[in-house]
Amino acid sequence: MPNAEQNRLGLNNLLQQRYGTSAASHLRWESVKYGDDHNPTWTFIVYIDNIEYGRGSGGDKGSAKEMAAGVALMQLRRQWAHLLL
């Protein structure tokens, strides 16, 4: 598996572990594009139960989303550590 999707996969796995089959209903993404069409900067924000857990920016959608997922994954692992034993 490409390293570029590792954080998103980890986030999805963690949400599956926590919420089971309803995991997708707890996750929401927002994206904003800044700058010119030929040189955009994308920002993605990930929400779990309508609370912001991660934000990432990059020159393409994939890297920005991956960065946001990484931030969210770190925060959720700390917050849910007692549930993940």
DSSP file (Angstrom, degrees, kcal/mol; ACC not computed):
  #  RESIDUE AA STRUCTURE BP1 BP2  ACC     N-H-->O    O-->H-N    N-H-->O    O-->H-N    TCO  KAPPA ALPHA  PHI   PSI    X-CA   Y-CA   Z-CA
    1    1 A M              0   0    0      0, 0.0     5,-0.1     0, 0.0     2,-0.0   0.000 360.0 360.0 360.0 136.6    0.0    0.0    0.0
    2    2 A P    >   -     0   0    0      0, 0.0     3,-1.4     0, 0.0     4,-0.1  -0.355 360.0-129.5 -63.1 143.1    1.3    3.5   -0.8
    3    3 A N  G >  S+     0   0    0      1,-0.3     3,-1.6     2,-0.2     4,-0.4   0.739  99.2  79.5 -62.7 -23.5    2.4    5.5    2.2
    4    4 A A  G 3  S+     0   0    0      1,-0.3    -1,-0.3     2,-0.1     4,-0.2   0.677  98.2  39.5 -63.0 -18.3    0.3    8.3    0.9
    5    5 A E  G <> S+     0   0    0     -3,-1.4     4,-2.3     1,-0.1    -1,-0.3   0.279  83.4 104.5-113.4  10.6   -2.9    6.8    2.3
    6    6 A Q  H <> S+     0   0    0     -3,-1.6     4,-2.4     1,-0.2     5,-0.1   0.892  81.6  46.2 -63.0 -43.2   -1.6    5.4    5.6
    7    7 A N  H  > S+     0   0    0     -4,-0.4     4,-2.6     2,-0.2    -1,-0.2   0.907 112.7  49.6 -68.7 -41.0   -3.2    8.1    7.8
    8    8 A R  H  > S+     0   0    0      2,-0.2     4,-2.5     1,-0.2    -2,-0.2   0.911 112.7  47.7 -63.7 -41.0   -6.6    7.9    6.2
    9    9 A L  H  X S+     0   0    0     -4,-2.3     4,-2.7     2,-0.2    -2,-0.2   0.929 112.3  49.4 -64.4 -44.9   -6.6    4.1    6.5
   10   10 A G  H  X S+     0   0    0     -4,-2.4     4,-2.4    -5,-0.2    -2,-0.2   0.892 111.4  49.5 -60.9 -40.4   -5.5    4.3   10.1
   11   11 A L  H  X S+     0   0    0     -4,-2.6     4,-2.5     2,-0.2    -2,-0.2   0.934 111.9  47.6 -64.6 -46.4   -8.3    6.9   10.8
   12   12 A N  H  X S+     0   0    0     -4,-2.5     4,-2.2     1,-0.2    -2,-0.2   0.904 112.5  49.6 -61.9 -40.8  -10.9    4.7    9.2
   13   13 A N  H  X S+     0   0    0     -4,-2.7     4,-2.3     2,-0.2    -1,-0.2   0.908 110.7  49.8 -64.5 -41.4   -9.7    1.6   11.1
   14   14 A L  H  X S+     0   0    0     -4,-2.4     4,-2.1     1,-0.2    -2,-0.2   0.910 111.3  48.6 -64.1 -42.0   -9.8    3.5   14.4
   15   15 A L  H  X S+     0   0    0     -4,-2.5     4,-3.3     2,-0.2     5,-0.4   0.877 110.2  51.8 -66.4 -36.8  -13.3    4.7   13.7
   16   16 A Q  H  X S+     0   0    0     -4,-2.2     4,-2.1     2,-0.2    -2,-0.2   0.910 109.9  49.6 -62.9 -41.8  -14.4    1.2   12.7
   17   17 A Q  H  < S+     0   0    0     -4,-2.3    -2,-0.2     1,-0.2    -1,-0.2   0.888 119.2  38.0 -63.3 -39.1  -13.0   -0.1   16.0
   18   18 A R  H  < S+     0   0    0     -4,-2.1    -2,-0.2    -5,-0.2    -1,-0.2   0.898 134.1  18.9 -80.2 -42.9  -14.8    2.6   18.0
   19   19 A Y  H >< S-     0   0    0     -4,-3.3     3,-1.3     1,-0.3    -3,-0.2   0.501  86.6-153.8-112.8  -6.9  -18.1    2.8   16.1
   20   20 A G  G >< S-     0   0    0     -4,-2.1     3,-1.7    -5,-0.4    -1,-0.3  -0.414  71.4  -7.3  67.6-139.6  -18.4   -0.4   14.2
   21   21 A T  G 3  S+     0   0    0      1,-0.3     3,-0.3     2,-0.1    -1,-0.2   0.629 132.3  61.5 -70.2 -12.6  -20.5   -0.4   11.1
   22   22 A S  G X   +     0   0    0     -3,-1.3     3,-1.1     1,-0.2     4,-0.5   0.284  70.0 110.8 -93.6  11.7  -21.8    3.1   11.7
   23   23 A A  G X> S+     0   0    0     -3,-1.7     3,-1.8     1,-0.3     4,-0.5   0.871  70.1  58.0 -54.7 -43.4  -18.3    4.7   11.6
   24   24 A A  G >4 S+     0   0    0     -3,-0.3     3,-0.8     1,-0.3    -1,-0.3   0.803  98.1  60.5 -61.5 -29.3  -18.9    6.5    8.3
   25   25 A S  G <4 S+     0   0    0     -3,-1.1    -1,-0.3     1,-0.2    -2,-0.2   0.634 102.9  52.4 -74.8 -11.6  -21.8    8.4    9.8
   26   26 A H  G <4 S+     0   0    0     -3,-1.8    23,-2.6    -4,-0.5     2,-0.4   0.550  97.8  80.1 -95.3 -10.4  -19.4    9.9   12.5
   27   27 A L  E <<  +A   48   0A   0     -3,-0.8     2,-0.3    -4,-0.5    21,-0.2  -0.819  51.5 171.8-106.7 135.3  -16.9   11.2    9.9
   28   28 A R  E     -A   47   0A   0     19,-2.3    19,-3.2    -2,-0.4     2,-0.4  -0.997  12.4-159.8-142.6 138.6  -17.1   14.4    7.9
   29   29 A W  E     -A   46   0A   0     -2,-0.3     2,-0.4    17,-0.2    17,-0.2  -0.907   3.7-170.1-115.2 143.4  -14.6   16.2    5.7
   30   30 A E  E     -A   45   0A   0     15,-2.2    15,-2.5    -2,-0.4     2,-0.4  -0.976   8.0-167.9-125.1 146.3  -14.6   19.8    4.5
   31   31 A S  E     -A   44   0A   0     -2,-0.4     2,-0.4    13,-0.2    13,-0.2  -0.988   8.1-173.2-136.0 147.8  -12.2   21.2    1.8
   32   32 A V  E     -A   43   0A   0     11,-2.1    11,-2.5    -2,-0.4     2,-0.5  -0.999  12.9-148.7-137.1 136.6  -11.3   24.7    0.7
   33   33 A K  E     -A   42   0A   0     -2,-0.4     2,-0.3     9,-0.2     9,-0.2  -0.923  16.0-173.0-108.3 130.1   -9.1   25.6   -2.3
   34   34 A Y  E     +A   41   0A   0      7,-3.1     7,-2.4    -2,-0.5     5,-0.0  -0.842  44.2  17.2-115.3 154.5   -7.0   28.8   -2.2
   35   35 A G  S    S-     0   0    0     -2,-0.3     2,-0.1     5,-0.2    -2,-0.0  -0.230  97.8 -23.7  87.1-172.8   -5.0   30.4   -4.9
   36   36 A D    >   -     0   0    0      3,-0.5     3,-0.9     1,-0.1    -2,-0.1  -0.309  57.0-115.3 -75.5 157.2   -5.0   30.1   -8.7
   37   37 A D  T 3  S+     0   0    0      1,-0.2    -1,-0.1     2,-0.2    -3,-0.0   0.820 116.4  51.8 -61.8 -31.6   -6.2   27.1  -10.6
   38   38 A H  T 3  S+     0   0    0      1,-0.2    -1,-0.2     0, 0.0    -3,-0.0   0.622 126.0  22.6 -82.6 -12.0   -2.7   26.4  -11.8
   39   39 A N  S <  S+     0   0    0     -3,-0.9    -3,-0.5     2,-0.0    -1,-0.2  -0.383  85.5 169.9-149.7  64.5   -1.1   26.5   -8.4
   40   40 A P        -     0   0    0      0, 0.0     2,-0.4     0, 0.0    -5,-0.2  -0.324  26.1-147.3 -80.5 160.4   -3.8   25.8   -5.7
   41   41 A T  E     -A   34   0A   0     -7,-2.4    -7,-3.1    -2,-0.1     2,-0.4  -0.999  18.0-155.6-121.0 126.1   -3.4   25.1   -2.0
   42   42 A W  E     -AB  33  58A   0     16,-3.4    16,-2.2    -2,-0.4     2,-0.4  -0.813   6.7-165.2-102.1 140.3   -6.0   22.8   -0.6
   43   43 A T  E     -AB  32  57A   0    -11,-2.5   -11,-2.1    -2,-0.4     2,-0.4  -0.996   5.7-168.6-123.5 127.7   -7.0   22.7    3.1
   44   44 A F  E     -AB  31  56A   0     12,-2.9    12,-2.3    -2,-0.4     2,-0.4  -0.924   3.1-164.8-114.3 141.7   -9.0   19.7    4.5
   45   45 A I  E     -AB  30  55A   0    -15,-2.5   -15,-2.2    -2,-0.4     2,-0.5  -0.991   7.5-153.6-124.2 131.7  -10.6   19.6    7.8
   46   46 A V  E     -AB  29  54A   0      8,-2.6     7,-2.7    -2,-0.4     8,-1.3  -0.914   9.8-167.8-109.9 132.4  -11.8   16.4    9.4
   47   47 A Y  E     -AB  28  52A   0    -19,-3.2   -19,-2.3    -2,-0.5     2,-0.5  -0.942   9.6-164.6-117.7 137.7  -14.6   16.3   11.9
   48   48 A I  E >  S-AB  27  51A   0      3,-2.4     3,-1.5    -2,-0.4   -21,-0.2  -0.993  86.5 -12.5-118.6 121.8  -15.7   13.4   14.1
   49   49 A D  T 3  S-     0   0    0    -23,-2.6    -1,-0.1    -2,-0.5   -22,-0.1   0.893 130.1 -57.6  51.0  42.7  -19.1   13.9   15.6
   50   50 A N  T 3  S+     0   0    0    -24,-0.3     2,-0.5     1,-0.2    -1,-0.3   0.648 113.2 118.3  64.4  19.5  -19.0   17.5   14.4
   51   51 A I  E <   -B   48   0A   0     -3,-1.5    -3,-2.4     0, 0.0     2,-0.3  -0.967  69.5-118.9-113.5 130.0  -15.9   18.3   16.4
   52   52 A E  E     +B   47   0A   0     -2,-0.5    -5,-0.2    -5,-0.2     3,-0.1  -0.514  40.3 163.0 -70.1 126.8  -12.8   19.3   14.4
   53   53 A Y  E     +     0   0A   0     -7,-2.7     2,-0.3     1,-0.3    22,-0.2   0.554  60.0  17.1-117.4 -16.8   -9.9   16.9   15.0
   54   54 A G  E     -B   46   0A   0     -8,-1.3    -8,-2.6    17,-0.1     2,-0.3  -0.994  48.8-173.7-160.1 151.2   -7.5   17.6   12.2
   55   55 A R  E     +B   45   0A   0     -2,-0.3     2,-0.3   -10,-0.2   -10,-0.2  -0.991  13.6 172.2-145.6 135.4   -6.6   20.2    9.6
   56   56 A G  E     -B   44   0A   0    -12,-2.3   -12,-2.9    -2,-0.3     2,-0.3  -0.998  12.6-159.8-147.4 149.4   -4.0   19.9    6.8
   57   57 A S  E     +B   43   0A   0     -2,-0.3     2,-0.3   -14,-0.2   -14,-0.2  -0.941  21.6 143.8-129.0 150.1   -2.9   21.9    3.8
   58   58 A G  E     -B   42   0A   0    -16,-2.2   -16,-3.4    -2,-0.3     6,-0.1  -0.981  58.7 -91.2-170.5 174.3   -1.0   20.9    0.6
   59   59 A G  S    S+     0   0    0     -2,-0.3     2,-0.3   -18,-0.2   -16,-0.1   0.563 108.1  33.2 -76.4 -10.0   -0.6   21.5   -3.1
   60   60 A D  S  > S-     0   0    0    -18,-0.1     4,-1.9     1,-0.1     5,-0.2  -0.962  84.9-112.1-142.3 162.0   -3.0   18.7   -3.9
   61   61 A K  H  > S+     0   0    0     -2,-0.3     4,-2.6     1,-0.2     5,-0.2   0.900 111.6  54.3 -60.4 -43.6   -6.2   17.2   -2.4
   62   62 A G  H  > S+     0   0    0      1,-0.2     4,-2.3     2,-0.2    -1,-0.2   0.915 110.0  44.0 -61.4 -46.3   -4.6   13.9   -1.4
   63   63 A S  H  > S+     0   0    0      2,-0.2     4,-2.1     1,-0.2    -1,-0.2   0.880 114.6  50.0 -69.3 -36.2   -1.7   15.3    0.5
   64   64 A A  H  X S+     0   0    0     -4,-1.9     4,-2.2     2,-0.2   -20,-0.3   0.916 113.2  45.8 -66.8 -42.2   -3.9   17.8    2.3
   65   65 A K  H  X S+     0   0    0     -4,-2.6     4,-2.5    -5,-0.2    -2,-0.2   0.893 112.0  51.7 -67.5 -39.4   -6.4   15.2    3.3
   66   66 A E  H  X S+     0   0    0     -4,-2.3     4,-2.1    -5,-0.2    -1,-0.2   0.896 109.6  49.9 -63.5 -40.7   -3.7   12.8    4.4
   67   67 A M  H  X S+     0   0    0     -4,-2.1     4,-2.0     2,-0.2    -2,-0.2   0.923 111.3  48.3 -64.3 -44.4   -2.2   15.5    6.6
   68   68 A A  H  X S+     0   0    0     -4,-2.2     4,-2.4     1,-0.2    -2,-0.2   0.908 110.6  51.6 -62.4 -41.6   -5.5   16.3    8.2
   69   69 A A  H  X S+     0   0    0     -4,-2.5     4,-2.7     1,-0.2    -1,-0.2   0.883 107.8  53.2 -63.4 -37.7   -6.1   12.5    8.8
   70   70 A G  H  X S+     0   0    0     -4,-2.1     4,-2.1     2,-0.2    -1,-0.2   0.905 109.6  47.2 -63.7 -42.4   -2.7   12.2   10.5
   71   71 A V  H  X S+     0   0    0     -4,-2.0     4,-2.1     2,-0.2    -2,-0.2   0.933 114.6  46.9 -63.7 -46.1   -3.5   15.1   12.9
   72   72 A A  H  X S+     0   0    0     -4,-2.4     4,-2.9     1,-0.2     5,-0.2   0.907 110.0  53.6 -62.8 -41.8   -6.9   13.6   13.7
   73   73 A L  H  X S+     0   0    0     -4,-2.7     4,-2.3     1,-0.2    -1,-0.2   0.911 109.0  48.2 -61.1 -44.2   -5.5   10.1   14.2
   74   74 A M  H  X S+     0   0    0     -4,-2.1     4,-1.7     2,-0.2    -1,-0.2   0.927 114.1  46.5 -62.3 -44.8   -2.9   11.4   16.7
   75   75 A Q  H  X S+     0   0    0     -4,-2.1     4,-2.7   -22,-0.2    -2,-0.2   0.921 113.6  47.6 -65.2 -43.4   -5.5   13.3   18.7
   76   76 A L  H  X S+     0   0    0     -4,-2.9     4,-3.0     1,-0.2    -1,-0.2   0.874 108.0  55.1 -68.1 -36.2   -8.0   10.4   18.7
   77   77 A R  H  < S+     0   0    0     -4,-2.3    -1,-0.2    -5,-0.2    -2,-0.2   0.897 113.1  43.0 -62.7 -38.9   -5.4    7.9   19.8
   78   78 A R  H >< S+     0   0    0     -4,-1.7     3,-0.9    -5,-0.2     4,-0.2   0.936 118.0  44.7 -69.6 -46.1   -4.5   10.1   22.8
   79   79 A Q  H 3< S+     0   0    0     -4,-2.7     3,-0.3     1,-0.2    -2,-0.2   0.864 121.9  36.8 -67.5 -37.0   -8.2   10.8   23.6
   80   80 A W  T >X S+     0   0    0     -4,-3.0     3,-1.7    -5,-0.2     4,-1.0   0.173  78.7 117.6-102.2  16.7   -9.4    7.3   23.2
   81   81 A A  G X4 S+     0   0    0     -3,-0.9     3,-0.8     1,-0.3    -1,-0.2   0.865  75.0  54.2 -54.0 -40.1   -6.4    5.5   24.6
   82   82 A H  G 34 S+     0   0    0     -3,-0.3     3,-0.4    -4,-0.2    -1,-0.3   0.723 109.6  48.8 -68.3 -20.3   -8.4    4.0   27.5
   83   83 A L  G <4 S+     0   0    0     -3,-1.7    -1,-0.2     1,-0.2    -2,-0.2   0.605 102.9  62.5 -91.0 -13.4  -10.9    2.5   24.9
   84   84 A L    <<        0   0    0     -4,-1.0    -1,-0.2    -3,-0.8    -2,-0.1   0.069 360.0 360.0-104.6  23.6   -8.2    1.0   22.7
   85   85 A L              0   0    0     -3,-0.4    -1,-0.2    -4,-0.0    -2,-0.1   0.482 360.0 360.0 -69.2 360.0   -6.6   -1.5   25.1
